[in-house]
Amino acid sequence: MVFWAVASEPEAGSDATAQKTTAKKDGDSYVLNGTKCFISNGEVAETYTVFASTNPSRGPRGISCFIIEKGTPGLSFGKKETKMGIRSSATYEVVLNNCRVPAQNLLAKEGHGLFVAQATFDMSRPGVASQALGIGTGAFNEALAYAKMRQQFGQSVLSFQSSQHLVADMATRLETGRALLYSVTRAMDIDFKAAVEASEANGTLVYDELKKVAKQRLTKYSAMCKLYCSDTADWVTGKCIDLCGGIGYMQDFPIEKFHRDAKITQIYEGTNQIQRNEIGAMITKELASGK
């Protein structure tokens, strides 16, 4: 079973608070209306977490989160997007037209949607970082193998000092990203394991238990992982094309696909400009609190 978050809208991408989808309480149900765009795994996923405003007058504080099963009347799918990369992952519009869901499908509390989203991002952004590192490493390995085999001026392309310097820079950036990612996810695992165990023992939400056991929010470090690793993947895959030359630009060779796939990791789960906002805001907050 695939779960997926449904947040982006035509007028609400990086500014998630600008979303227009509404959820109106009607007895023991909520009725949702709106259109979401660029939804990864749209139509494929069986369960969706949908963000909608239960109180538009409160702005960001009026956004709530709902669980909606595929097949619920009023939930349908619009345009399937044709993308530059990650084409094996379906991306659709999700349309909500008088979609009625039980009140118990509200996740957390009314008006807590952005808290749910932020907590999700804290845990999911390192996943994008991991994806980015995998893409960058895959391209790097392909480029190394080709440069070792490719002969120019009577010697392999890899034997030239300029090639070796490029390889050194790529390898160093990938290893730096890997060290950052592993250190952050190791710290996350400690808190998350304790929260899951407490949730199972107490019959409570993992989200609530995580707030109790976590020594600090890992927002800053999660954003750093996503920012650095995705920028690294985009840079490395581009340099792999440089190292391979003309063949690297051809669709018969895998490097150009790695480059196209890397680009999205700088965009989804919060653009890298948003990651810089998050990091800067957290550092400023820490300075103000004297931490």
N, C-alpha and C positions, 0 to 999 in steps of 0.2 A: 504494500500500500504506500503510495506516494502522497506526502503532505506538501502544500506550498502556500506561501504568504502572498496575499493579493493586496497591494498598496498603491502602486503607481497609477496615475491618471493623466489624461492629456494636459491638464493644467497643474499637475502636482507630481513632480519627479523628485528632485533634491529637496524641494520645499514640500514635505509630506503633509504639512499642516494646511495646505491649500486645497486638499482633496474635497470633492463635492458630494461624494456618495453619502446618502443618509440612511439611518435606521430608526424608524419610528415605532415606539411601543404601542402594541395593540392587544390588550388583554394579556394573555400569557405567551405572546409571541412578539417578535420584531419583524417589521416589513422593510426590506432593503431595496433601494433604487440607486442606480449609478452604473458607470462604465469604468473598468480598470484596463490598463494597457500594458504591453510588454511583460506579460506574466509568463515566466518560465514554467514549463511543464503544464501549461494551460491545456485543458481537455484530457491530458494524460493522467494528471493527479486525481486521486479519489476523494481527497479531503482538502479544503482550503481554509486558511485563516484570513478573514476579510476585515479590513478596517473601514469603518463608516462613522459618520457623526450622529450621535444620539442627541446632541444639544448644540446646534450650529452657533448659537449666541455666545457660547463659551470658547469658541475657537479651538485651539489645540487641546484644551482641557475637556472638550466635548466629544473627542474621538474615542470610540470603543472598538473592541475586537471581537469577532464572531467566528465560530466554527461552522462551516457549511459543507455538507456532503454533496458530492457530484450526484446529479439526478434530482436534486431538490427543485420542485417547480419554481420557475422564475430565474433559475441560474442557467445561463447559456453561454456559448462561445462565439465570438465574432471573428474578425480577421486573423488569419495565421500569418505571422510576419516572415518575410524573407530576409535573412540576416547575412552579414559579412562573415561571421564565424559561428562557432558552436552550433552548426546546422543540425546535428543529431538531437539537439534539445529543442523541443517544440516551444514556440512562443506565441501566445494568443491574446486577444482581447477577452476579457471576462465581463459579461453583461448581466446585471441584476435588474430584473423588471418585476416589481412587486413580489420579490422573493421572500417568502415567509419562513422564518426559522423559530424554533422554540426559544423561550427566554433563557432556558438552561444552556443554550449554545453560546451565551455571552461568556467570553474568556476574561477572568478576573472581575473587574467591576466597571460600571459605566464611567466613561471619562478616563479610564486607565489605559486606553489603547496605545498611546505613545510610550508609556512605561513598558508595556509588553513589547513594543517594537524595539525600543532601545536595549532591553534585556536580551532580545533575540539577536540583535546586531552584535552585541558584546561577545556572544558565543559563536555566531555564524561567520563573522568577518575573517577569522583565522582559517575557516574552511575555504574561502575564496583565495586567501594567501597560499594555502596548500595547493589548490588547483593551479594557481599561477606558477608556483615553483615547479610543479609537474610538467607544465607546458614548456617552461624555460629549459628545464633539464632535458626533456625529450628533444627539443630543438638542438641543444648543445651537443648531445650525444650523436645525433645524426650528422651535424656539421663536422664534428671531430673525425668521425669515420670517413667522411668524404674528403676532408682536407688531408688526411693521412694517405689516402689512395690517389688523389688527384696529382698529376705530375705537370709541372711547369718549369721551363728553363732547366730541365734535366734533374729536378728534385721535387719532393712532395711539397705541396702548398704549406703544409704544417711545419716544414723545416725552416721557413723564412722567419726571421726575428719579428717582423711586423705581425705575422700571424700568431706567433707565440705570445706576444704582448696582448693581443686581442683576446686570445684564449685565457690568458692569466686574469684579465679584467673580468671576463664573463664568469669564470670559475669562482673568483673571489666574491663577486656579488651574489651568486647563487648560494654559496656556502654561508655568507653573512645573513641572507634572508632565512636560510634553514635554521641557523642558530637562534635567531630572534623568534621565529615561529615555534620552535620546539620548547624554548624556555617559557614562552607565554602559555602555550597549551598545557605544559606540565603543571604550571601554577593553577590553571583553570580546572584541570582534572581533580586536583585535591579538593577544591571547594565543591565542585559539581558532584563528586562521588559522595561526599558527606551530605549534600542536600538531597540527593536521590534516596540514600539510605534513610534519612529522617522522614522524607515524604512517604516512603513505603511503610515505615513504622507508625507514623501518626495519621496517615490518611489525608495528608495536606498537599498543597501544590508545591512542586519543586521550586517554582518561582518564589514563593513565600519563604521556603526553607533556605533558599540561596541567599536571600537578604539577611538572614540571621547568621549564617556561618561565614559568609565572605568577609574577609578582613578589609578589602577595598574593592571598589569597582574597577574592572579591568578595561574600561572603555578606551582609555588612552593607548594602552598596549595592544589591544585588539585592532584599533585603527592604525597603529604603527605597522603591524603585521601586514594588513591589507594594503596599505599605502606602499610600503617598501617592496614587498614581494611582487605586486602587480606591476609597479614601475620597472622592476628588475626584469620581469618576464617580457614586457614590451621591448625594453632595450636589448636584452639578450637575443630575442628572436630576430630583431632587426639586424643585429651584428652577425648573427649566423648566416643571414642572407648575404651580407657583405663578404663573409669568409668563403662562402660557396660560389660567389659570383653569379653568372647568368643562370646556371642550373637551379640556384636557390630561389629564383623568381618564377620558375616554371611549376605548373600544377602537377606535372608528372613526378615532382620531387616533394617530399613532405614538409620542407621548411616553411614555405609560404603559408601553409595551413596553420602551423604553429603560431605564426605571426598574427594571422587573422583571429585565431582563437584567444591569443593573449590580450588583445585590445579590450575585450569585454570585462576582463577582471579589473580594469581601471575605472569601470563605469558602474556595474551593478553592485548591489549591497552598499550603496552610497558611493558617489563619485570620489575620486581622490582629492578633489578640492574640499569636499565635505569632510573627508578624513583629516585633512590639515586643520579645518575649523574645529573638529572634535579635539584633536591633540592640543591645539593652542588654547582652547577654552579650558580644558582640564588642567593644563599647566598654570594658567592664570588663576584658576580656582584654588589650586594647591598653594600658590604663592600668597593669595589673600588669606588663606586659613593658617598659614605658617607651617604647613607640612613640608 
